[in-house]
Amino acid sequence: MEIIGREHCLDDCAVFPFGKTNMVASTDMLHEKADFPAGMTDRQRGWMSVAVTLSDIAAMGAEPCFVMLAVGLDRGSRLKAILQGAKECCDSYGAALAGGDLDAHEELTMVSSGIGFTDHPVGRAGARPGDLLCVTGVQGRAQAALEGYHRYDPFLFEPLPLVREGILLAKAGVTSMMDNSDGLVISLYDMLEANPGCGYVVDSRLLPMVAEIPPDESRDFSLYGGGDFGLICTCPSWMELPGELDIHVIGSVIQDHEVLVDGKEADMKGYQHVWNE
């Protein structure tokens, strides 16, 4: 079985031909200290461990089929709640929790691997100058929760992968797509790497506001905050966006290979993995 094309080598999912359709496969590793915010329950940790993988599958325009979960446990008493949350997330999106592995570990560590299928795989590459730049939903609510606006805790602790939205956008003909769980701007830099022939410009006035938060904070959370499981996509200016989706045009694709916010080069900020070397 061959992986389809180098254009998908920077995506969060590998793409394989599978009969008359395509199979996408993704895997994610989460650690207690780096990835799970303080205050989460173990059920919510189980939910999130599946949600991150389903979000990657959604960003390819695919429907999830099954998830396997490997758990490195520091305490055996945590397992029941973790598996409860993982299964609830799978059930919510029509995927099967199909098994996995269990081991002892000094720090709670979970690895989720998922498989999905799509006739219309969409990756990070494919954007063209003149395309519209769009996001689904409201960016920044998870970051708002981290900053103490606890009314937004559900967006941080139990993120909702946009599976239906990804499928509809892929069918509609978007030219590129990824999820923005690491933050909007840093995700655009990831897309920039996959699209050497273009760049992106964001008009922050077009970003939907996080309600009941000062405008400057909302703007920063929307641009740089991680933890949201929305989708970023590009599409031709003539394409009709699915009317049933909460989607917003926030900018456009440009010829210059850069990421601009309000006409200035954007700082490459967002959630990043850090190694002490």
Backbone bond lengths (Angstrom), bond angles and torsions (degrees), N, CA, C in turn:
res aa  C-N    CA-C-N  psi(-1)  N-CA   C-N-CA  omega(-1)  CA-C   N-CA-C  phi
1 M - - - 1.459 - - 1.533 108.90 -
2 E 1.314 118.18 131.46 1.449 122.53 -176.84 1.521 111.25 -105.40
3 I 1.331 114.86 143.61 1.455 119.61 171.46 1.517 107.94 -72.30
4 I 1.339 116.75 139.71 1.456 121.15 -178.38 1.514 110.25 -78.95
5 G 1.339 116.67 111.84 1.458 122.74 164.06 1.511 117.07 59.22
6 R 1.326 115.84 148.15 1.455 122.03 177.05 1.522 111.84 -71.16
7 E 1.339 117.75 -15.80 1.458 119.11 -178.64 1.517 112.25 -64.25
8 H 1.346 117.84 -16.73 1.458 120.78 -179.89 1.527 112.67 -102.08
9 C 1.339 118.31 6.56 1.464 119.25 -173.05 1.521 112.72 -70.66
10 L 1.338 118.56 -18.64 1.465 121.65 179.14 1.523 112.83 -99.36
11 D 1.309 117.84 3.35 1.456 121.37 -178.25 1.520 111.26 -81.46
12 D 1.329 115.49 165.85 1.457 120.74 176.45 1.521 112.36 -79.66
13 C 1.324 117.83 -8.50 1.460 122.44 176.64 1.522 109.68 -125.39
14 A 1.323 114.92 142.34 1.461 120.08 166.41 1.526 108.02 -83.61
15 V 1.327 116.90 147.89 1.461 122.16 -178.20 1.525 109.01 -119.20
16 F 1.328 115.86 128.58 1.455 121.84 -178.86 1.535 109.62 -125.74
17 P 1.343 117.79 140.18 1.469 118.17 170.92 1.522 109.19 -66.56
18 F 1.333 116.13 139.86 1.463 120.70 -177.42 1.522 107.21 -144.12
19 G 1.325 115.52 89.79 1.458 119.65 -175.44 1.513 110.39 62.82
20 K 1.322 117.05 -124.84 1.459 121.40 -179.52 1.521 112.54 -92.27
21 T 1.329 117.30 3.42 1.457 120.71 179.87 1.518 108.83 -127.62
22 N 1.334 116.77 -163.94 1.461 121.92 179.52 1.522 109.85 -130.82
23 M 1.315 115.14 142.31 1.451 121.96 174.96 1.522 108.49 -103.86
24 V 1.334 116.63 135.10 1.460 120.81 174.04 1.523 107.99 -114.85
25 A 1.320 116.21 143.88 1.460 121.71 -177.26 1.520 109.31 -134.01
26 S 1.335 115.98 134.88 1.464 120.71 -178.39 1.519 109.93 -139.51
27 T 1.325 116.09 153.64 1.456 120.73 174.76 1.518 109.15 -143.23
28 D 1.329 116.42 145.44 1.463 122.47 -177.25 1.521 109.44 -140.39
29 M 1.339 115.95 142.87 1.462 122.09 176.34 1.521 109.35 -116.97
30 L 1.337 116.21 129.91 1.452 122.05 178.73 1.523 109.80 -123.43
31 H 1.342 114.96 136.90 1.462 121.55 178.38 1.525 109.67 -115.55
32 E 1.313 115.25 148.04 1.467 120.81 -178.13 1.528 112.12 -53.93
33 K 1.328 118.28 -51.32 1.462 121.26 -171.84 1.520 112.24 -74.08
34 A 1.323 117.87 -36.63 1.465 120.77 -172.38 1.520 113.42 -90.41
35 D 1.331 118.15 -27.19 1.458 119.55 -165.85 1.520 115.72 -121.35
36 F 1.332 118.77 -18.78 1.454 120.28 -177.58 1.526 109.48 -107.00
37 P 1.339 118.54 115.43 1.462 120.89 -179.22 1.525 111.63 -62.97
38 A 1.328 115.18 150.32 1.462 120.54 176.23 1.525 109.97 -60.20
39 G 1.314 115.60 140.89 1.454 120.93 178.51 1.510 114.50 99.80
40 M 1.332 117.82 -9.47 1.462 120.60 178.70 1.523 110.44 -72.32
41 T 1.319 116.01 146.86 1.459 120.93 170.34 1.529 108.57 -85.82
42 D 1.325 115.99 164.52 1.464 118.88 177.78 1.530 111.20 -66.16
43 R 1.326 117.46 -31.87 1.459 119.24 175.09 1.530 109.89 -61.52
44 Q 1.319 117.31 -41.76 1.463 121.16 178.82 1.528 111.46 -68.44
45 R 1.318 117.39 -34.04 1.467 119.77 175.75 1.524 110.18 -64.51
46 G 1.322 117.18 -39.51 1.456 120.14 176.40 1.516 111.56 -64.56
47 W 1.347 115.55 -42.25 1.472 120.16 176.82 1.529 110.40 -57.98
48 M 1.343 116.44 -50.98 1.458 119.66 -176.04 1.521 112.06 -63.26
49 S 1.326 117.53 -35.94 1.459 120.19 -178.25 1.522 111.42 -61.44
50 V 1.318 117.41 -30.84 1.464 121.27 175.50 1.524 110.78 -85.07
51 A 1.331 116.97 -38.99 1.461 121.07 -175.43 1.519 112.38 -59.72
52 V 1.340 117.62 -37.41 1.467 118.92 -178.69 1.528 111.15 -63.21
53 T 1.317 116.46 -37.33 1.465 119.58 179.72 1.521 111.03 -74.49
54 L 1.326 117.47 -41.31 1.460 119.45 177.83 1.526 111.36 -63.35
55 S 1.335 116.94 -32.70 1.458 119.95 178.17 1.522 111.44 -66.81
56 D 1.322 117.34 -39.26 1.469 120.39 176.02 1.522 110.86 -63.26
57 I 1.329 116.33 -41.14 1.462 120.71 178.14 1.525 109.93 -64.85
58 A 1.337 116.84 -41.93 1.464 120.89 178.58 1.515 111.45 -60.31
59 A 1.334 116.88 -38.43 1.457 120.85 -177.68 1.521 112.70 -68.16
60 M 1.321 117.62 -15.02 1.464 121.40 174.46 1.520 111.58 -91.35
61 G 1.339 117.02 -0.06 1.457 120.79 -177.21 1.508 113.16 77.88
62 A 1.334 116.99 24.22 1.463 121.17 -173.09 1.531 111.54 -108.10
63 E 1.315 114.90 155.82 1.460 122.43 174.35 1.521 108.65 -96.16
64 P 1.342 118.75 123.65 1.459 120.28 -177.74 1.519 111.78 -68.32
65 C 1.329 114.71 146.41 1.467 120.30 -179.41 1.522 110.99 -115.32
66 F 1.328 117.66 -53.31 1.457 118.76 176.81 1.519 111.14 -151.32
67 V 1.332 114.33 160.15 1.459 123.31 -179.46 1.522 108.02 -131.04
68 M 1.324 115.77 140.10 1.460 121.60 171.03 1.526 107.97 -117.60
69 L 1.334 116.29 140.55 1.456 121.62 -172.23 1.523 110.27 -127.58
70 A 1.328 115.88 122.35 1.462 121.86 173.01 1.516 107.84 -104.33
71 V 1.336 116.45 130.39 1.459 121.60 -174.78 1.526 109.35 -123.18
72 G 1.341 115.95 123.14 1.459 122.55 169.36 1.517 108.19 -98.75
73 L 1.319 117.67 109.05 1.472 122.75 -170.17 1.524 111.34 -100.21
74 D 1.334 115.68 135.52 1.460 119.93 170.62 1.529 110.97 -86.75
75 R 1.345 116.21 -26.01 1.474 121.33 176.94 1.519 108.66 -141.05
76 G 1.333 115.63 127.81 1.452 120.10 -176.84 1.510 114.14 -63.36
77 S 1.340 117.28 -25.31 1.462 120.83 -177.66 1.526 112.85 -67.17
78 R 1.324 117.84 -12.23 1.464 121.17 -177.14 1.528 112.46 -84.72
79 L 1.313 117.63 -15.77 1.458 121.16 -168.09 1.529 112.99 -61.86
80 K 1.334 117.57 -44.58 1.466 120.23 -174.37 1.523 111.93 -58.43
81 A 1.329 117.25 -47.18 1.462 120.32 -178.50 1.526 111.06 -67.97
82 I 1.327 117.52 -38.20 1.471 120.82 178.87 1.519 110.61 -61.38
83 L 1.331 116.46 -47.06 1.464 119.88 -179.78 1.525 111.58 -67.38
84 Q 1.328 117.17 -33.14 1.462 120.26 176.22 1.527 110.23 -60.23
85 G 1.330 116.65 -48.71 1.456 119.96 179.90 1.510 112.71 -64.73
86 A 1.335 116.80 -40.53 1.461 120.43 179.18 1.523 110.97 -62.16
87 K 1.324 116.70 -43.40 1.468 119.93 -179.77 1.528 111.24 -67.98
88 E 1.326 117.33 -39.53 1.459 119.76 178.22 1.522 111.32 -59.92
89 C 1.325 116.89 -40.98 1.461 119.97 178.92 1.526 110.28 -66.01
90 C 1.320 116.92 -45.79 1.473 119.93 177.07 1.519 111.07 -57.88
91 D 1.323 116.69 -48.21 1.460 120.84 -178.05 1.526 111.56 -60.25
92 S 1.324 117.08 -36.50 1.460 120.99 -178.10 1.525 112.50 -64.05
93 Y 1.320 116.35 -22.37 1.471 120.13 -175.89 1.530 112.79 -119.21
94 G 1.315 115.91 15.14 1.456 119.50 175.10 1.505 114.95 71.92
95 A 1.326 117.26 20.96 1.464 121.29 178.25 1.525 109.33 -103.78
96 A 1.316 116.03 154.14 1.454 121.26 178.15 1.525 109.67 -98.04
97 L 1.337 116.44 134.43 1.460 120.64 168.95 1.519 106.18 -82.96
98 A 1.332 115.38 101.87 1.459 120.69 -162.72 1.523 114.38 -97.42
99 G 1.322 117.73 6.03 1.459 118.75 179.36 1.510 110.62 130.74
100 G 1.344 115.66 -161.57 1.452 120.12 -179.72 1.502 111.25 156.35
101 D 1.353 115.77 -139.32 1.462 120.45 -175.43 1.522 108.62 -150.80
102 L 1.310 116.10 157.67 1.457 122.41 -178.66 1.519 108.86 -137.83
103 D 1.362 115.20 135.29 1.462 119.80 179.91 1.527 108.26 -151.76
104 A 1.314 115.84 165.66 1.461 121.00 174.48 1.525 109.02 -87.84
105 H 1.333 115.39 144.29 1.460 119.73 -177.40 1.527 108.01 -152.52
106 E 1.329 117.75 148.29 1.454 120.36 179.52 1.523 112.32 -66.86
107 E 1.331 117.36 -33.67 1.460 122.57 178.46 1.518 108.73 -122.79
108 L 1.330 116.50 134.87 1.457 119.36 177.45 1.529 109.81 -53.96
109 T 1.319 115.83 122.50 1.467 122.61 -178.32 1.517 107.86 -137.90
110 M 1.332 116.12 131.65 1.465 120.41 179.79 1.515 110.28 -129.86
111 V 1.314 115.10 137.26 1.459 122.53 176.85 1.519 107.68 -121.32
112 S 1.325 116.36 116.43 1.462 120.69 177.45 1.514 109.67 -109.03
113 S 1.318 116.21 135.63 1.459 122.66 178.56 1.518 108.25 -125.99
114 G 1.326 116.42 134.18 1.454 120.03 -175.47 1.508 113.16 -133.55
115 I 1.320 114.32 154.76 1.469 123.01 177.71 1.522 108.28 -125.24
116 G 1.320 116.22 137.74 1.454 121.98 173.99 1.510 110.46 -140.53
117 F 1.333 116.27 174.59 1.463 121.00 -177.33 1.523 110.14 -136.48
118 T 1.325 116.03 144.66 1.452 121.15 178.74 1.525 110.94 -157.35
119 D 1.329 115.21 145.24 1.464 120.45 171.19 1.521 111.71 -86.48
120 H 1.346 116.46 -11.48 1.465 120.85 -174.06 1.528 110.28 -132.01
121 P 1.337 119.29 68.20 1.467 119.10 -179.25 1.526 111.39 -66.19
122 V 1.318 115.47 133.43 1.466 121.69 179.21 1.521 108.01 -123.78
123 G 1.327 116.45 128.64 1.451 120.46 179.41 1.514 112.32 -112.92
124 R 1.321 115.29 -169.43 1.464 120.56 179.04 1.525 111.42 -71.99
125 A 1.313 116.91 -31.62 1.462 120.94 179.71 1.528 109.93 -79.99
126 G 1.337 115.87 157.68 1.462 120.32 175.78 1.506 114.57 122.15
127 A 1.356 117.51 -11.16 1.466 120.16 179.20 1.529 110.12 -65.72
128 R 1.322 115.39 147.98 1.466 121.34 179.96 1.527 109.73 -131.98
129 P 1.350 117.34 143.60 1.466 119.08 176.32 1.522 110.97 -52.37
130 G 1.310 115.88 135.00 1.457 121.13 -176.56 1.504 113.65 99.60
131 D 1.338 117.70 -17.75 1.465 120.63 175.71 1.532 110.34 -64.33
132 L 1.319 115.63 155.11 1.448 121.75 171.08 1.527 109.36 -83.43
133 L 1.325 116.35 148.13 1.457 123.05 174.67 1.523 108.00 -107.28
134 C 1.330 116.36 125.80 1.464 120.99 -172.15 1.525 110.83 -131.87
135 V 1.329 115.58 154.75 1.462 121.75 171.67 1.520 108.62 -133.21
136 T 1.321 115.68 151.98 1.454 120.77 174.39 1.521 109.37 -94.46
137 G 1.313 115.81 143.28 1.450 121.07 172.15 1.514 114.24 67.32
138 V 1.332 114.79 -162.20 1.466 123.38 -178.33 1.516 108.76 -104.40
139 Q 1.311 116.23 122.30 1.460 120.76 178.28 1.532 109.30 -83.42
140 G 1.341 116.74 148.39 1.452 120.95 169.34 1.517 116.65 99.71
141 R 1.327 117.81 -2.50 1.458 118.11 -177.09 1.531 112.36 -71.88
142 A 1.327 117.47 -35.98 1.468 119.40 176.73 1.524 110.56 -64.76
143 Q 1.325 117.29 -41.71 1.463 120.43 177.41 1.522 110.95 -64.42
144 A 1.328 116.53 -37.38 1.457 119.85 176.44 1.534 110.55 -58.16
145 A 1.322 117.00 -40.79 1.464 120.38 177.30 1.524 111.09 -62.60
146 L 1.332 116.46 -42.38 1.462 120.17 178.18 1.522 111.93 -61.78
147 E 1.326 115.99 -30.27 1.462 120.81 -177.95 1.524 112.22 -88.27
148 G 1.332 117.46 6.90 1.451 120.11 173.04 1.510 115.95 104.08
149 Y 1.336 118.12 2.45 1.464 120.74 175.63 1.528 107.70 -87.69
150 H 1.321 115.88 83.21 1.457 120.81 -164.64 1.521 113.54 -71.73
151 R 1.326 118.28 -10.12 1.464 118.97 174.01 1.529 110.56 -63.63
152 Y 1.339 116.42 -17.65 1.463 120.37 -179.18 1.527 112.83 -100.16
153 D 1.337 117.19 10.44 1.473 120.11 179.61 1.532 113.41 -54.59
154 P 1.340 120.48 -38.76 1.469 118.53 -179.95 1.528 113.60 -58.56
155 F 1.331 117.84 -32.75 1.466 120.14 179.24 1.523 111.71 -70.67
156 L 1.332 116.73 -25.59 1.458 121.58 178.39 1.518 111.98 -86.57
157 F 1.342 116.59 -42.89 1.455 120.73 -172.03 1.529 113.69 -86.78
158 E 1.337 117.65 -29.43 1.463 120.44 -179.37 1.534 109.76 -133.99
159 P 1.324 117.15 68.07 1.468 121.05 -177.87 1.522 110.94 -63.45
160 L 1.327 114.66 147.26 1.463 121.09 -176.60 1.528 109.93 -109.32
161 P 1.320 118.39 108.86 1.472 120.59 176.08 1.529 110.18 -62.35
162 L 1.327 116.27 138.97 1.466 120.52 -174.86 1.531 110.24 -94.26
163 V 1.318 114.80 67.18 1.465 120.61 -176.32 1.526 110.93 -66.04
164 R 1.310 117.88 -50.58 1.465 121.32 -179.52 1.524 110.46 -59.24
165 E 1.325 115.93 -43.74 1.455 120.13 -178.98 1.530 111.47 -62.95
166 G 1.330 117.22 -42.57 1.460 120.51 179.21 1.517 112.60 -61.79
167 I 1.325 115.80 -41.66 1.463 119.86 179.38 1.520 110.78 -64.23
168 L 1.338 116.96 -44.74 1.466 120.46 -178.73 1.528 111.44 -65.90
169 L 1.320 117.27 -39.96 1.456 119.98 -179.66 1.529 111.18 -67.63
170 A 1.329 116.94 -38.97 1.461 119.85 177.66 1.523 110.90 -63.21
171 K 1.321 116.67 -43.98 1.462 120.60 178.59 1.522 111.86 -65.05
172 A 1.342 116.88 -32.30 1.464 120.61 -178.72 1.519 111.92 -71.43
173 G 1.344 117.41 -23.34 1.455 119.92 176.07 1.515 115.80 109.13
174 V 1.365 118.42 27.59 1.460 118.89 176.03 1.531 109.13 -61.69
175 T 1.327 115.42 149.24 1.464 120.12 -174.21 1.525 113.05 -89.46
176 S 1.327 117.82 -23.15 1.463 121.73 175.98 1.521 108.26 -157.90
177 M 1.346 115.45 159.12 1.466 118.55 -177.01 1.520 109.64 -164.92
178 M 1.333 116.03 146.89 1.465 122.36 168.67 1.525 107.95 -156.96
179 D 1.340 116.11 166.21 1.449 117.68 174.95 1.525 108.90 -88.78
180 N 1.327 116.20 160.03 1.466 119.96 -174.50 1.521 111.55 -115.43
181 S 1.317 117.01 40.04 1.460 119.91 -176.61 1.536 112.32 -65.66
182 D 1.328 118.48 -19.35 1.463 121.30 177.77 1.531 112.30 -92.55
183 G 1.329 117.82 -6.10 1.452 121.83 -177.35 1.518 110.77 120.83
184 L 1.333 116.84 151.05 1.464 121.45 -174.86 1.518 112.76 -65.11
185 V 1.319 117.67 -53.89 1.465 119.95 -174.23 1.521 111.54 -66.24
186 I 1.335 117.50 -45.70 1.470 118.73 -179.03 1.528 110.98 -65.41
187 S 1.335 117.17 -29.61 1.458 120.21 175.46 1.531 110.72 -69.20
188 L 1.324 116.88 -36.07 1.465 119.47 176.00 1.528 110.95 -64.81
189 Y 1.318 117.64 -34.48 1.460 119.42 174.82 1.533 110.85 -66.85
190 D 1.325 117.27 -35.08 1.466 119.79 173.87 1.533 110.58 -63.34
191 M 1.332 116.36 -42.51 1.455 119.87 178.17 1.532 110.98 -67.60
192 L 1.328 116.62 -32.49 1.461 120.70 177.38 1.524 110.88 -59.90
193 E 1.326 116.68 -40.63 1.461 121.12 179.27 1.523 111.47 -62.79
194 A 1.330 116.39 -33.43 1.467 120.46 -179.10 1.521 112.84 -84.31
195 N 1.331 117.27 -9.94 1.468 121.93 -176.42 1.531 109.64 -128.67
196 P 1.332 118.34 77.73 1.462 120.73 -174.87 1.520 114.18 -66.20
197 G 1.328 118.17 -13.74 1.453 120.51 -175.75 1.515 115.35 -97.88
198 C 1.331 117.14 12.37 1.472 118.12 -177.78 1.516 110.27 -161.33
199 G 1.332 115.76 178.83 1.451 122.66 177.09 1.518 109.92 -145.68
200 Y 1.347 116.63 -167.74 1.455 120.50 -172.74 1.523 110.11 -137.93
201 V 1.312 115.71 142.66 1.455 121.49 173.37 1.524 108.26 -126.90
202 V 1.343 115.31 132.06 1.463 122.76 -179.50 1.524 108.64 -114.26
203 D 1.313 116.09 133.31 1.460 122.53 171.12 1.522 106.53 -101.30
204 S 1.340 117.24 104.85 1.463 119.85 -172.46 1.522 112.38 -63.88
205 R 1.333 117.79 -18.93 1.470 119.82 177.48 1.524 111.62 -67.21
206 L 1.344 116.59 -18.65 1.456 120.29 -178.38 1.524 113.01 -90.89
207 L 1.328 116.61 -6.86 1.461 119.82 178.09 1.525 109.79 -72.41
208 P 1.333 118.06 131.16 1.469 119.08 175.65 1.524 110.22 -62.65
209 M 1.317 116.67 138.73 1.459 121.87 -176.15 1.523 111.25 -78.81
210 V 1.331 115.22 145.20 1.460 120.80 168.73 1.529 106.75 -77.85
211 A 1.306 116.92 119.93 1.461 121.34 -171.56 1.528 111.87 -63.68
212 E 1.327 115.78 145.00 1.465 124.52 173.25 1.519 112.98 63.36
213 I 1.327 116.01 31.43 1.460 122.39 177.18 1.523 107.30 -131.65
214 P 1.327 119.73 140.72 1.457 120.94 178.14 1.529 111.61 -52.91
215 P 1.336 118.30 140.57 1.469 122.14 -174.18 1.524 114.32 -53.97
216 D 1.337 118.42 -41.37 1.464 119.99 -178.79 1.526 111.35 -65.10
217 E 1.332 116.49 -40.44 1.460 119.90 177.17 1.523 110.30 -65.65
218 S 1.329 116.91 -44.42 1.458 120.64 179.80 1.517 110.47 -58.14
219 R 1.331 117.08 -42.94 1.466 121.03 179.59 1.522 110.65 -60.59
220 D 1.336 117.48 -48.04 1.460 120.39 -178.91 1.526 111.55 -64.96
221 F 1.344 116.61 -42.40 1.458 119.06 177.92 1.530 110.62 -60.83
222 S 1.326 116.42 -41.77 1.464 120.80 -177.82 1.519 111.97 -65.99
223 L 1.320 116.53 -38.27 1.468 120.37 -176.38 1.524 112.52 -80.33
224 Y 1.322 116.81 -39.52 1.464 119.50 -167.07 1.524 114.56 -121.45
225 G 1.321 118.39 -9.40 1.457 120.52 -176.76 1.516 112.55 -75.76
226 G 1.332 116.21 140.10 1.455 121.13 175.39 1.514 111.49 -96.53
227 G 1.324 115.35 177.28 1.452 121.09 175.57 1.504 115.98 95.78
228 D 1.338 117.66 -14.59 1.466 119.56 174.20 1.525 109.10 -77.65
229 F 1.303 115.91 145.97 1.465 120.51 179.23 1.524 110.12 -113.64
230 G 1.343 115.51 39.65 1.454 119.84 175.56 1.514 111.35 -79.74
231 L 1.309 115.41 -179.73 1.457 122.03 179.63 1.517 109.61 -118.80
232 I 1.322 115.48 139.59 1.459 123.18 170.84 1.520 106.40 -107.12
233 C 1.326 117.11 134.60 1.459 118.80 178.13 1.522 110.13 -146.54
234 T 1.316 115.23 160.61 1.455 122.35 171.65 1.517 108.20 -120.22
235 C 1.337 115.67 151.11 1.460 119.29 -179.49 1.520 109.19 -153.89
236 P 1.322 117.82 155.78 1.467 120.09 175.56 1.521 110.36 -59.97
237 S 1.320 115.94 147.60 1.467 119.86 -176.63 1.521 112.30 -63.39
238 W 1.337 116.80 -22.77 1.469 120.09 -178.81 1.524 112.40 -87.64
239 M 1.341 117.67 -10.14 1.461 119.92 -175.95 1.518 110.71 -71.76
240 E 1.312 116.47 138.18 1.459 121.25 176.65 1.526 109.44 -86.24
241 L 1.324 116.09 117.03 1.454 120.26 178.69 1.529 109.97 -71.29
242 P 1.328 118.12 142.00 1.469 120.21 179.86 1.521 111.34 -55.19
243 G 1.319 116.74 120.70 1.454 121.76 -174.08 1.511 114.45 -65.73
244 E 1.347 117.53 -22.41 1.455 120.00 -176.86 1.528 112.84 -83.47
245 L 1.335 117.53 -1.56 1.455 121.14 -177.40 1.526 111.29 -98.80
246 D 1.329 115.11 148.93 1.457 121.67 172.05 1.523 107.01 -86.61
247 I 1.328 116.59 90.31 1.457 121.09 -173.92 1.526 109.05 -134.28
248 H 1.331 115.60 144.52 1.453 121.23 -173.24 1.525 110.32 -131.93
249 V 1.323 116.80 133.83 1.462 121.98 171.18 1.520 107.28 -79.94
250 I 1.345 117.63 121.48 1.471 121.04 -176.48 1.524 112.46 -118.48
251 G 1.322 117.75 0.84 1.455 120.06 -178.73 1.506 110.98 170.07
252 S 1.330 115.36 -151.86 1.465 119.83 -175.67 1.525 110.30 -153.01
253 V 1.310 114.00 168.75 1.464 122.29 175.49 1.524 107.84 -94.79
254 I 1.326 116.75 132.23 1.452 122.20 -176.06 1.533 110.05 -119.07
255 Q 1.312 116.60 169.52 1.464 121.05 -178.82 1.522 112.76 -75.39
256 D 1.334 117.36 -36.40 1.460 120.27 -177.61 1.525 110.85 -70.18
257 H 1.346 115.67 140.96 1.462 121.67 -174.45 1.530 109.24 -86.14
258 E 1.327 115.83 79.03 1.450 121.09 -177.38 1.527 109.16 -160.76
259 V 1.332 115.41 165.02 1.458 121.61 175.01 1.529 107.77 -114.42
260 L 1.314 116.13 118.43 1.453 121.91 -178.51 1.523 109.89 -115.05
261 V 1.320 116.02 140.99 1.461 122.26 170.68 1.519 107.09 -122.60
262 D 1.313 116.33 118.46 1.466 122.47 -178.65 1.528 111.48 54.44
263 G 1.327 115.45 39.80 1.457 121.72 174.87 1.511 115.39 85.04
264 K 1.343 119.12 -2.90 1.465 122.00 -179.50 1.526 110.46 -117.41
265 E 1.334 115.74 149.10 1.460 119.64 178.50 1.526 109.62 -59.99
266 A 1.318 116.04 130.47 1.463 121.58 -175.73 1.521 111.08 -82.71
267 D 1.334 116.49 138.89 1.457 120.72 171.89 1.526 109.24 -65.32
268 M 1.332 116.70 137.73 1.461 120.32 -179.27 1.528 108.74 -83.94
269 K 1.334 114.64 76.20 1.459 121.23 -177.90 1.525 109.58 -115.70
270 G 1.328 114.90 151.51 1.450 122.23 179.46 1.511 107.99 157.27
271 Y 1.328 116.09 -169.04 1.463 119.38 177.28 1.518 109.11 -72.56
272 Q 1.344 116.77 127.03 1.450 121.79 178.05 1.520 109.61 -136.01
273 H 1.336 115.72 142.21 1.456 120.82 172.88 1.520 108.15 -75.49
274 V 1.325 116.91 136.83 1.456 121.46 -176.32 1.515 108.84 -122.47
275 W 1.323 116.31 131.27 1.447 122.12 175.24 1.522 108.49 -112.87
276 N 1.325 117.41 135.54 1.460 122.12 174.84 1.523 108.74 -92.13
277 E 1.325 115.43 104.77 1.461 120.50 -174.82 1.537 110.38 -118.34
